[in-house]
Amino acid sequence: MKSMVNHAREQYKSKEAYEHYKHRKEEIDAILDGCLLEEQKEIVDSFLKELDDAAHRELESVYFQGMLDSISILRILGALV
């Protein structure tokens, strides 16, 4: 299942929206580098990593639930026994 999530993530990385958010993240990092002391930047980076990890876990959960829902629908339609 994780390989399917990783594949979906890699597919997303080829999209224009990914490039936009990647560029925006780089802009934000540059702004923070200019505004924060090193210790403050490390704390903010830690918080941002925690948020990114939470988003990754949410993605896995939603993807897995989508798979379960798809299986349920296929069973209801009689395509799976």
C-alpha positions, 0 to 999 in steps of 0.5 A: 500500500505504501508503494501505491501512495508513493507512486501517487505522490510521484505522479503528483510531483509531475503536476504544475501544482506541485511546482507552484507549491515547491517554489512557494516553499522555497520563497518562504524558506528564504523569507524565514532565513532573512527574518529569524535567528538560527535557533528560531529558524530551527524551531520553525523548521521543526514545526514545519517538518511535523506538519509535513509528516502529519500531512503525509500520514493523512495522505496515507490514511485517505488513500487507504480509505479510498481503496477500502471504499473502492473494494466495497463498491466493487462488492456491492456491484458484484464484481468481487466475491 
